[in-house]
Amino acid sequence: MNTKSLEQTYELAVYPRRDIVLVSGKGARLYDEDGREYIDCAANVGVSNIGHGHETVAKAIYEQYRSLGNCYSMFYNPVRARLAEKLAKLAPADLNRVFFCNSGAEAIEGALKFARSTTGRQKIISAMRGFHGKTMGALAATWGSEYQKPFVPMMPGLTHVPFNNFAKLETALSEETAAVLLEIVQGEGGVRVGNIDYFQRVREICNSKGVILIIDEVQTGFGRTGTMFACEQFVTPDILCLAKSLAGGIPMGAVLCSDRINVPVKSHTSTFGGNPTACAAALASLEVIEKERLIENADAQGNYFKEKLSRIDSKKIRDVRGLGLMIGIELKEKAGPYVHMLMDKGVIALLAGATVIRLLPPLVISREEIDFVVSALKEIL
Ligand SMILES: *Cc1c(COP(=O)(O)O)cnc(C)c1O
């Protein structure tokens, strides 16, 4: 059997598949089994920020695995120690303690538990159109009955309020609220950037009511939006959830916490959390982001990209928006067919809701590659 038949036969059919077999990648380019080249504007939904096939990370993983691949966090380890220090130094304000896990949803699970244990309260407020992952706790915070319905009952205590609407959040918030959980830019929800003023007011009310502010930067983290973390441009959280591009493509999540966060010993642990192989990959990836000035590149190329996109003269486009290299093109019709047309033209893009084409290229993308994507979009729109 060929690759497609094998996957179709032996895996649960939970992913809506695109009809290509990807076998390799370099920088912002991907190659399928027939050798066809694509410009990657998905980066595995924001995982591959440093691009594909980076030698620095490949070498770090190989060397660490040969030396000590796994080390349960019951023991100290120098590579984990260095990464914890590095993240604390990169993180805003007093977010100087970290819990390591293995994915975005796990980072959210940790954050929800830490908020409850710190405050002794149970209720969580998250946003409509928000996406926080699909494990049971994260799923309750994620917006969308189609995701939740087959798996009810949901974890109790969750309320969803409209994103970027302070009055609605203020009404929902009470003495029983443990945490407010928000994205800075709603990714799955349509590439929607919240207002600075909104986040500032949320910060103030959380302060005055003793509520923990959790910011989910699983998708926006590590340079994507033109700063290391998007929250630097908006607000300082008490808990910052990270994953996706943290370890250069190796599974890893992290929950960064302020001194305020209080978690009893043994109450939350993870077998793989903070394993030295992932930690070495993360340290190498962070080195690449700094050495190759990828944050600056995300900012510059993001502006260039948006500028070029906004000049496409098409009646089908309703809006072009985003932050750094996280860009949404909202259409006046369903975007699904256009994402497939783009693939035929050699561009891999994402959807964000029914009508938005989402572009999340690796931060190494060049002007020539952006020009190629823009001309492909021009042709189909
Ligand atoms: C992808 C994503 C998650 C979930 O991450 P997984 O690693 O798939 O569990 C959570 N929050 C946001 C904002 C994401 O983009």
The ligand as an SDF file (V2000), in Angstrom:
LIG
                    3D

 15 15  0  0  0  0  0  0  0  0999 V2000
   -2.4070   24.8450   18.8440 C   0  0  0  0  0  0  0  0  0  0  0  0
   -2.9290   25.6190   19.9730 C   0  0  0  0  0  0  0  0  0  0  0  0
   -3.2270   25.0120   21.1990 C   0  0  0  0  0  0  0  0  0  0  0  0
   -3.1600   23.5130   21.4060 C   0  0  0  0  0  0  0  0  0  0  0  0
   -1.8820   23.0080   21.1960 O   0  0  0  0  0  0  0  0  0  0  0  0
   -1.6870   21.4270   20.9920 P   0  0  0  0  0  0  0  0  0  0  0  0
   -0.1970   21.2740   21.0110 O   0  0  0  0  0  0  0  0  0  0  0  0
   -2.2890   21.0900   19.6610 O   0  0  0  0  0  0  0  0  0  0  0  0
   -2.3610   20.7540   22.0970 O   0  0  0  0  0  0  0  0  0  0  0  0
   -3.6420   25.8080   22.2470 C   0  0  0  0  0  0  0  0  0  0  0  0
   -3.7580   27.1340   22.0920 N   0  0  0  0  0  0  0  0  0  0  0  0
   -3.4890   27.7620   20.9200 C   0  0  0  0  0  0  0  0  0  0  0  0
   -3.6260   29.2400   20.8350 C   0  0  0  0  0  0  0  0  0  0  0  0
   -3.0700   27.0260   19.8290 C   0  0  0  0  0  0  0  0  0  0  0  0
   -2.8370   27.6410   18.6660 O   0  0  0  0  0  0  0  0  0  0  0  0
  1  2  1  0
  2  3  1  0
  2 14  2  0
  3  4  1  0
  3 10  2  0
  4  5  1  0
  5  6  1  0
  6  7  2  0
  6  8  1  0
  6  9  1  0
 10 11  1  0
 11 12  2  0
 12 13  1  0
 12 14  1  0
 14 15  1  0
M  END
$$$$
